[in-house]
Amino acid sequence: MITRRHLLKAGLATPFLFGGYALAEPQRLIVTNYKVSPRQWPADLRLRIAVIADIHAINPWMTTAHIAEIVRATNMLQPDIVLLAGDYEAGMSRFKVGSWVSMFDCGKVLSQLQAPLGTYAVLGNHDIGNNDGNNVRQGFAAHGIPVMENVARRIVKDGRPFWLLGLGDQFGDGGRWDPGRGHDDLPGTLKQIGDDAPAILLAHEPDIFVDVPDRVALTISGHTHGGQILLPGYGPLIVPSRYGTRFRYGHIIENDRHLIVSGGLGTTGIPMRFGVPPEIVMITLGANPAATA
């Protein structure tokens, strides 16, 4: 989480940061496109995935009206499937700013997402940190949005099956990562795969990628906000990962395994972004490798 201490430590508490753009950037919205052809994914099975991550709903910055704009922009992209990568709850409560947006209202707006293969969600650490995730579970269930926690679901596109794996949150208590306290069960989720169809893993925090086997064609995450504040000559102010900047943002390939980390949409700690504008991620699987923003 970005705090005032981080800003002062980096020498960034200046009019340059606070004077306008860093406050305005959270209201921007871009679409970042990735075309990915993992070896484990059939080249002739084209799948368009829209990823929405780190909403952090809070008035007056991430209101239900603003979430509705994100939903409309996503629908215009005509994805085959929409994946919600966690952290719908606000992350600025320690500063006593803004007002809470109910997860019932958030789920109501997100239920307007349109995709022939459906919309699926996982929980993030801030969701678990608020009423143990029950706000999101109940609010989303009321509007028909499945929340996947260590669940594998078989989905069929154009007569071709694939598996969507939804992982439980790795933090477990909304705070710092602590081994053994998370809700995630990657081995148990993988055991639910019942055939040799390709698999996609949706996991809020990207740190799990070090343990993801070659069996999974693509891992999709959020959580890092891409650093949220990223300045030339300094880099990201903070990346909430055990691996530093290794999984900060974008399309990462390690040992022929693929990970895409969204920069997310909302803010945590302070209502500012710099150098990492809010984004909807569009992934096309079964295409020539490329990435454009």
KEKE-3310 file (N, C-alpha, C; in steps of 0.2 Angstrom, whole numbers, plus 5000, padded with zeros to 4 digits):
npx = (5004:5003:5009:5010:5023:5030:5030:5037:5049:5054:5056:5045:5035:5029:5024:5024:5019:5007:5001:4991:4990:4992:4982:4971:4973:4968:4955:4956:4954:4960:4963:4971:4979:4983:4990:4992:5000:5002:5011:5004:4991:4978:4982:4972:4961:4952:4951:4944:4947:4942:4948:4945:4952:4955:4946:4942:4931:4925:4918:4922:4929:4929:4915:4899:4893:4905:4910:4900:4903:4915:4910:4902:4912:4919:4910:4908:4920:4917:4920:4923:4923:4922:4934:4935:4947:4948:4949:4938:4933:4936:4953:4957:4954:4961:4965:4954:4946:4934:4919:4911:4907:4894:4895:4885:4879:4890:4891:4879:4881:4891:4885:4880:4889:4893:4895:4897:4901:4901:4903:4916:4923:4936:4942:4951:4964:4960:4946:4945:4949:4939:4926:4929:4928:4914:4906:4908:4905:4892:4886:4889:4884:4870:4868:4871:4884:4897:4908:4924:4933:4946:4942:4939:4932:4924:4923:4915:4920:4915:4913:4924:4933:4939:4948:4944:4952:4949:4957:4958:4961:4978:4983:4974:4970:4969:4980:4998:5008:5008:5014:5004:4992:4984:4970:4971:4972:4981:4986:4975:4965:4970:4969:4956:4954:4948:4952:4962:4960:4965:4970:4966:4972:4965:4970:4972:4983:4999:5010:5009:5013:5026:5024:5015:5011:5017:5006:4996:4990:4990:4992:4982:4982:4980:4982:4995:4994:5002:5012:5006:5010:5022:5037:5048:5065:5065:5056:5043:5034:5030:5029:5018:5023:5031:5042:5048:5049:5047:5035:5028:5020:5011:5015:5022:5035:5041:5051:5044:5031:5016:5011:5000:4999:4987:4987:4976:4962:4957:4963:4974:4978:4982:4972:4978:4986:5001:5009:5004:4990:4973:4966:4957:4960:4963:4964:4969:4969:4977:4983:4995:5010:5010:5010:5001:4997)
npy = (4994:5011:5024:5040:5040:5033:5042:5053:5047:5044:5056:5063:5071:5083:5098:5093:5080:5081:5091:5090:5081:5068:5067:5067:5057:5044:5045:5043:5031:5017:5005:4990:4979:4962:4950:4933:4918:4904:4889:4879:4881:4879:4884:4887:4890:4903:4915:4928:4938:4949:4958:4964:4973:4976:4986:4994:5001:5016:5031:5048:5044:5031:5028:5020:5025:5028:5015:5009:5016:5010:4997:4998:5002:4990:4981:4986:4981:4968:4955:4937:4932:4938:4942:4945:4951:4953:4962:4972:4980:4995:5002:5012:5015:5017:5030:5037:5043:5047:5038:5022:5010:4999:4982:4975:4985:4987:4974:4974:4983:4977:4966:4969:4967:4960:4945:4931:4919:4921:4930:4929:4929:4932:4933:4947:4953:4964:4962:4951:4956:4964:4960:4947:4944:4941:4952:4954:4941:4939:4950:4949:4936:4939:4945:4936:4933:4922:4918:4912:4901:4893:4884:4874:4876:4869:4875:4879:4884:4887:4874:4868:4863:4872:4875:4885:4891:4897:4905:4905:4919:4924:4931:4931:4937:4951:4958:4959:4947:4931:4915:4901:4907:4910:4909:4901:4887:4879:4866:4858:4864:4862:4848:4846:4847:4838:4833:4834:4846:4864:4876:4890:4901:4911:4922:4933:4939:4940:4932:4919:4913:4908:4895:4889:4876:4870:4865:4874:4886:4900:4913:4924:4940:4953:4965:4972:4985:4990:4996:5009:5022:5028:5034:5042:5039:5035:5024:5012:5017:5008:4990:4978:4964:4949:4947:4959:4969:4959:4953:4965:4971:4968:4958:4943:4931:4916:4902:4897:4899:4908:4924:4937:4953:4964:4982:4987:4997:5005:5014:5012:5016:5030:5042:5042:5041:5038:5038:5025:5022:5019:5003:4993:4977:4968:4952:4941:4925:4912:4918:4928:4931:4947:4964:4978:4995)
npz = (5000:4996:5005:5014:5020:5011:5000:5005:5008:4995:4991:4984:4987:4981:4972:4959:4959:4967:4961:4951:4939:4944:4952:4943:4934:4939:4934:4921:4907:4898:4885:4885:4875:4872:4862:4863:4861:4869:4870:4876:4872:4860:4843:4834:4842:4846:4858:4866:4880:4892:4905:4921:4934:4952:4956:4968:4974:4979:4985:4982:4971:4964:4959:4958:4946:4939:4938:4930:4918:4915:4913:4902:4892:4892:4887:4874:4868:4865:4871:4873:4885:4902:4915:4932:4942:4956:4972:4974:4985:4994:4997:5005:5018:5030:5029:5032:5022:5009:5005:5008:4996:4993:4991:4986:4977:4969:4963:4956:4946:4939:4935:4923:4913:4897:4889:4879:4885:4898:4915:4927:4944:4955:4972:4981:4991:4998:4998:5006:5018:5022:5031:5029:5016:5013:5010:4996:4991:4994:4989:4975:4972:4973:4961:4952:4948:4947:4960:4961:4971:4972:4962:4948:4932:4918:4902:4886:4870:4854:4852:4858:4872:4887:4902:4916:4930:4946:4958:4976:4987:4991:5002:5013:5025:5022:5025:5026:5016:5022:5025:5024:5029:5019:5008:4997:4986:4976:4971:4975:4966:4954:4953:4950:4937:4923:4911:4896:4891:4887:4900:4910:4922:4935:4946:4960:4966:4958:4963:4964:4953:4952:4956:4947:4936:4921:4914:4914:4903:4903:4915:4924:4932:4945:4957:4959:4954:4945:4951:4953:4956:4946:4942:4930:4930:4943:4945:4950:4965:4975:4975:4978:4981:4984:4976:4972:4958:4948:4944:4941:4931:4916:4901:4905:4903:4908:4907:4896:4901:4903:4910:4913:4920:4926:4926:4933:4940:4950:4965:4979:4996:4993:4983:4970:4954:4944:4929:4927:4920:4923:4917:4906:4902:4887:4881:4868:4865:4855:4844:4835:4844:4852:4858:4862:4867)
capx = (5000:5006:5008:5014:5030:5033:5031:5042:5055:5056:5056:5040:5030:5031:5019:5024:5015:5001:4998:4985:4990:4992:4975:4967:4975:4963:4949:4957:4953:4963:4962:4978:4978:4988:4989:4996:5000:5006:5012:4999:4984:4978:4983:4966:4955:4953:4947:4945:4946:4942:4950:4944:4955:4957:4941:4942:4925:4924:4916:4920:4934:4927:4908:4895:4893:4911:4911:4896:4907:4920:4906:4900:4918:4921:4905:4910:4925:4914:4924:4920:4922:4925:4937:4936:4953:4948:4949:4932:4933:4941:4959:4960:4950:4966:4966:4947:4944:4929:4914:4910:4902:4892:4897:4878:4878:4895:4889:4873:4883:4896:4881:4878:4894:4890:4900:4893:4904:4900:4908:4918:4927:4940:4943:4957:4966:4956:4940:4945:4950:4932:4921:4931:4926:4907:4902:4908:4902:4884:4884:4890:4879:4864:4867:4872:4891:4901:4915:4928:4938:4949:4937:4940:4926:4925:4919:4916:4920:4915:4913:4931:4933:4945:4947:4945:4953:4949:4961:4957:4966:4984:4984:4969:4968:4969:4986:5004:5008:5010:5013:4999:4986:4980:4964:4973:4974:4983:4986:4968:4962:4973:4966:4949:4954:4946:4954:4968:4959:4969:4968:4968:4972:4964:4973:4972:4991:5003:5016:5008:5015:5032:5022:5010:5015:5017:5000:4992:4992:4990:4989:4980:4982:4980:4985:5000:4992:5008:5016:5002:5014:5028:5040:5054:5071:5064:5052:5037:5035:5030:5025:5016:5025:5037:5047:5049:5046:5047:5028:5024:5015:5012:5015:5028:5036:5046:5051:5038:5025:5014:5008:4998:4997:4984:4988:4970:4958:4956:4968:4974:4982:4980:4968:4982:4990:5005:5012:5000:4983:4968:4966:4954:4965:4960:4968:4967:4972:4976:4985:5002:5012:5011:5006:5000:4993)
capy = (5000:5017:5029:5046:5038:5031:5048:5057:5043:5044:5063:5064:5075:5089:5100:5089:5074:5082:5097:5089:5075:5062:5066:5067:5051:5039:5045:5040:5024:5015:4998:4987:4973:4957:4944:4928:4911:4900:4883:4875:4883:4877:4890:4888:4891:4910:4917:4935:4939:4955:4958:4970:4971:4981:4992:4998:5005:5021:5038:5050:5042:5025:5027:5016:5028:5027:5008:5008:5018:5004:4991:5000:5002:4983:4978:4988:4977:4962:4949:4931:4930:4943:4939:4950:4949:4954:4969:4977:4984:5000:5001:5019:5016:5020:5038:5040:5047:5044:5034:5016:5008:4993:4977:4974:4990:4985:4968:4975:4986:4973:4961:4972:4965:4956:4940:4924:4913:4923:4934:4926:4933:4929:4938:4950:4953:4969:4959:4946:4961:4967:4955:4940:4942:4940:4957:4952:4934:4940:4955:4946:4931:4942:4947:4930:4933:4917:4920:4906:4901:4886:4880:4873:4876:4868:4880:4877:4889:4884:4866:4866:4865:4874:4875:4891:4890:4903:4903:4909:4924:4921:4934:4928:4942:4958:4962:4957:4940:4927:4908:4897:4910:4912:4905:4898:4880:4878:4859:4856:4867:4858:4841:4846:4847:4831:4830:4837:4853:4869:4879:4897:4902:4918:4923:4940:4941:4936:4929:4912:4911:4904:4888:4887:4871:4870:4863:4880:4890:4907:4915:4931:4943:4960:4967:4977:4992:4992:5001:5014:5028:5026:5040:5041:5040:5032:5018:5011:5019:5002:4985:4973:4957:4946:4946:4965:4971:4954:4952:4971:4973:4967:4951:4940:4924:4913:4895:4895:4899:4915:4928:4944:4956:4970:4988:4988:5002:5010:5016:5011:5020:5037:5042:5045:5036:5042:5033:5019:5024:5014:5000:4987:4972:4963:4947:4937:4919:4909:4923:4929:4935:4954:4967:4985:4998)
capz = (5000:4996:5011:5015:5021:5004:4996:5008:5007:4988:4989:4979:4990:4978:4968:4953:4960:4970:4958:4946:4934:4948:4954:4937:4930:4941:4930:4914:4905:4892:4884:4884:4871:4872:4858:4866:4858:4872:4867:4878:4870:4853:4839:4831:4846:4847:4864:4868:4887:4895:4912:4925:4941:4957:4956:4974:4974:4985:4983:4976:4965:4960:4961:4954:4940:4935:4937:4925:4912:4914:4911:4895:4888:4891:4883:4867:4866:4863:4873:4874:4892:4906:4921:4937:4945:4963:4975:4973:4991:4994:5000:5008:5024:5035:5029:5033:5016:5005:5008:5006:4991:4995:4986:4982:4972:4964:4959:4952:4940:4936:4932:4916:4908:4892:4886:4878:4890:4905:4919:4933:4948:4961:4978:4982:4998:5002:4999:5012:5023:5024:5033:5027:5009:5013:5007:4989:4990:4995:4984:4968:4971:4972:4954:4947:4946:4951:4964:4961:4976:4972:4958:4941:4928:4911:4898:4879:4865:4847:4852:4860:4879:4891:4909:4920:4937:4950:4965:4982:4989:4994:5008:5017:5030:5019:5027:5022:5014:5027:5023:5028:5031:5013:5006:4990:4986:4969:4970:4975:4960:4948:4953:4947:4929:4922:4904:4893:4888:4890:4906:4911:4929:4937:4953:4961:4967:4953:4966:4964:4946:4953:4958:4942:4932:4913:4912:4913:4897:4905:4922:4924:4939:4946:4963:4960:4951:4941:4955:4954:4955:4942:4939:4926:4934:4950:4945:4955:4972:4979:4972:4984:4979:4988:4971:4969:4951:4944:4942:4942:4926:4909:4899:4908:4900:4911:4906:4892:4905:4902:4915:4911:4926:4924:4930:4937:4938:4956:4969:4986:5000:4991:4977:4965:4950:4940:4924:4926:4920:4924:4911:4904:4898:4882:4879:4863:4864:4849:4839:4835:4850:4851:4864:4861:4872)
cpx = (5004:5004:5012:5021:5033:5035:5037:5049:5058:5057:5051:5035:5031:5025:5018:5019:5008:4997:4992:4985:4989:4985:4970:4968:4970:4957:4950:4955:4956:4962:4969:4977:4984:4986:4994:4995:5004:5006:5006:4992:4984:4978:4976:4960:4956:4948:4949:4942:4947:4943:4949:4947:4955:4952:4942:4937:4925:4922:4921:4924:4931:4920:4905:4894:4899:4912:4906:4899:4912:4916:4904:4906:4920:4916:4906:4916:4923:4918:4920:4919:4925:4928:4938:4941:4954:4950:4944:4931:4938:4947:4962:4957:4955:4967:4959:4945:4938:4924:4913:4905:4900:4893:4890:4878:4884:4893:4883:4876:4887:4891:4879:4884:4891:4896:4896:4895:4903:4905:4910:4923:4931:4940:4950:4958:4962:4948:4939:4946:4944:4927:4922:4929:4918:4903:4902:4904:4894:4882:4884:4885:4872:4862:4870:4880:4895:4907:4918:4933:4941:4944:4940:4933:4927:4920:4920:4915:4920:4916:4920:4931:4939:4943:4948:4946:4953:4952:4958:4963:4972:4986:4980:4967:4968:4976:4992:5004:5011:5009:5008:4993:4982:4974:4965:4974:4975:4983:4979:4964:4964:4970:4959:4949:4953:4948:4960:4966:4963:4966:4971:4967:4970:4965:4974:4980:4995:5009:5015:5011:5022:5030:5017:5014:5014:5010:4995:4995:4994:4988:4988:4979:4981:4984:4990:4999:4998:5013:5012:5005:5021:5031:5047:5060:5071:5061:5046:5039:5035:5026:5024:5017:5031:5043:5049:5046:5046:5041:5024:5019:5016:5012:5022:5029:5042:5046:5045:5032:5023:5010:5006:4995:4994:4986:4982:4967:4957:4963:4968:4979:4981:4977:4972:4985:4995:5009:5009:4993:4979:4967:4961:4959:4961:4965:4965:4971:4971:4978:4992:5004:5013:5008:5006:4996:4990)
cpy = (5006:5022:5035:5045:5036:5037:5052:5053:5044:5052:5066:5069:5082:5091:5096:5083:5076:5088:5096:5083:5069:5061:5065:5060:5045:5039:5044:5033:5022:5007:4995:4980:4969:4952:4939:4921:4906:4893:4878:4876:4882:4884:4892:4889:4899:4912:4924:4936:4946:4954:4964:4968:4977:4987:4996:5003:5010:5028:5043:5048:5036:5024:5022:5018:5027:5019:5006:5010:5012:4998:4992:5000:4995:4980:4980:4984:4970:4956:4943:4929:4936:4940:4945:4948:4951:4961:4974:4982:4989:4999:5008:5020:5019:5027:5041:5045:5043:5041:5027:5015:5001:4988:4974:4978:4988:4979:4969:4979:4981:4967:4963:4970:4960:4952:4934:4919:4915:4928:4930:4930:4929:4935:4941:4950:4959:4967:4955:4950:4964:4961:4948:4938:4941:4945:4956:4946:4935:4945:4953:4940:4933:4944:4942:4930:4928:4920:4913:4906:4893:4881:4880:4872:4874:4872:4878:4883:4886:4877:4864:4868:4868:4874:4882:4889:4896:4901:4908:4914:4922:4925:4931:4932:4949:4961:4959:4949:4936:4919:4905:4900:4912:4907:4901:4891:4878:4870:4856:4858:4863:4851:4841:4846:4839:4829:4834:4844:4858:4872:4886:4898:4910:4918:4930:4942:4937:4932:4921:4909:4907:4896:4885:4882:4873:4868:4869:4884:4897:4909:4922:4934:4950:4962:4972:4984:4994:4996:5007:5021:5026:5032:5039:5043:5037:5025:5018:5013:5012:4996:4979:4966:4955:4946:4953:4967:4965:4953:4959:4972:4970:4959:4948:4933:4922:4905:4893:4895:4907:4918:4935:4947:4963:4976:4990:4995:5007:5011:5013:5015:5028:5037:5045:5039:5041:5037:5026:5020:5018:5010:4994:4983:4968:4958:4942:4931:4916:4914:4924:4933:4942:4957:4975:4988:5004)
cpz = (5000:5001:5010:5016:5015:5000:4999:5007:5000:4986:4984:4981:4987:4974:4961:4953:4962:4966:4953:4942:4939:4951:4949:4934:4933:4937:4923:4913:4899:4891:4882:4881:4871:4867:4860:4863:4863:4869:4869:4876:4862:4849:4836:4835:4849:4853:4866:4875:4889:4903:4916:4932:4945:4956:4962:4974:4980:4982:4986:4970:4961:4962:4956:4947:4936:4934:4931:4918:4910:4911:4903:4890:4887:4886:4875:4864:4863:4865:4873:4881:4896:4913:4926:4942:4953:4965:4972:4979:4991:4998:5003:5015:5030:5035:5030:5028:5012:5009:5004:5001:4992:4989:4983:4976:4967:4960:4954:4946:4936:4932:4925:4911:4904:4889:4885:4883:4897:4908:4925:4937:4953:4966:4978:4989:5002:5002:5005:5018:5026:5025:5030:5020:5008:5010:4999:4988:4990:4990:4977:4967:4970:4965:4949:4945:4951:4954:4964:4966:4976:4968:4951:4937:4921:4907:4890:4875:4858:4847:4855:4868:4881:4898:4912:4927:4940:4957:4970:4984:4993:5000:5014:5023:5028:5021:5022:5021:5020:5026:5027:5030:5025:5012:5000:4991:4978:4967:4970:4969:4954:4947:4950:4940:4927:4915:4902:4890:4891:4896:4907:4919:4931:4944:4954:4962:4962:4956:4965:4957:4947:4954:4952:4937:4925:4911:4911:4908:4899:4912:4921:4931:4939:4952:4964:4958:4946:4944:4957:4953:4952:4939:4936:4931:4941:4950:4949:4962:4976:4975:4977:4982:4983:4983:4968:4963:4946:4941:4942:4938:4919:4907:4901:4905:4904:4910:4902:4895:4904:4908:4912:4918:4924:4929:4935:4936:4944:4959:4976:4990:4999:4985:4971:4960:4946:4935:4923:4926:4920:4917:4911:4900:4893:4880:4873:4863:4858:4843:4840:4841:4848:4857:4862:4866:4869)
residu = (MET:ILE:THR:ARG:ARG:HIS:LEU:LEU:LYS:ALA:GLY:LEU:ALA:THR:PRO:PHE:LEU:PHE:GLY:GLY:TYR:ALA:LEU:ALA:GLU:PRO:GLN:ARG:LEU:ILE:VAL:THR:ASN:TYR:LYS:VAL:SER:PRO:ARG:GLN:TRP:PRO:ALA:ASP:LEU:ARG:LEU:ARG:ILE:ALA:VAL:ILE:ALA:ASP:ILE:HIS:ALA:ILE:ASN:PRO:TRP:MET:THR:THR:ALA:HIS:ILE:ALA:GLU:ILE:VAL:ARG:ALA:THR:ASN:MET:LEU:GLN:PRO:ASP:ILE:VAL:LEU:LEU:ALA:GLY:ASP:TYR:GLU:ALA:GLY:MET:SER:ARG:PHE:LYS:VAL:GLY:SER:TRP:VAL:SER:MET:PHE:ASP:CYS:GLY:LYS:VAL:LEU:SER:GLN:LEU:GLN:ALA:PRO:LEU:GLY:THR:TYR:ALA:VAL:LEU:GLY:ASN:HIS:ASP:ILE:GLY:ASN:ASN:ASP:GLY:ASN:ASN:VAL:ARG:GLN:GLY:PHE:ALA:ALA:HIS:GLY:ILE:PRO:VAL:MET:GLU:ASN:VAL:ALA:ARG:ARG:ILE:VAL:LYS:ASP:GLY:ARG:PRO:PHE:TRP:LEU:LEU:GLY:LEU:GLY:ASP:GLN:PHE:GLY:ASP:GLY:GLY:ARG:TRP:ASP:PRO:GLY:ARG:GLY:HIS:ASP:ASP:LEU:PRO:GLY:THR:LEU:LYS:GLN:ILE:GLY:ASP:ASP:ALA:PRO:ALA:ILE:LEU:LEU:ALA:HIS:GLU:PRO:ASP:ILE:PHE:VAL:ASP:VAL:PRO:ASP:ARG:VAL:ALA:LEU:THR:ILE:SER:GLY:HIS:THR:HIS:GLY:GLY:GLN:ILE:LEU:LEU:PRO:GLY:TYR:GLY:PRO:LEU:ILE:VAL:PRO:SER:ARG:TYR:GLY:THR:ARG:PHE:ARG:TYR:GLY:HIS:ILE:ILE:GLU:ASN:ASP:ARG:HIS:LEU:ILE:VAL:SER:GLY:GLY:LEU:GLY:THR:THR:GLY:ILE:PRO:MET:ARG:PHE:GLY:VAL:PRO:PRO:GLU:ILE:VAL:MET:ILE:THR:LEU:GLY:ALA:ASN:PRO:ALA:ALA:THR:ALA)
# end
